[in-house]
Amino acid sequence: GLIRLFCIRHGERVDFAFGSSWPELAFDKAGNYQRLNLNMPLSLPRRRNPFRDFIGDSP
């Protein structure tokens, strides 16, 4: 019969990997994201208030 293989990849949340203060380091005062580590996402989804919104719901 037909065999199907599913690969599932787990990614660690940024706040778990870099601590709860990661937004203070990754965002400037204008709200622009800057990747500080190769393990951080290249870009983030747009949000109204990126700094505040990503504190409660990190990538």
Secondary structure, DSSP 8 states (H G I E B T S, - for coil): -------------HHHHH-TTHHHHHB-TT--B---STTS-S-----SSHHHHHHHS--
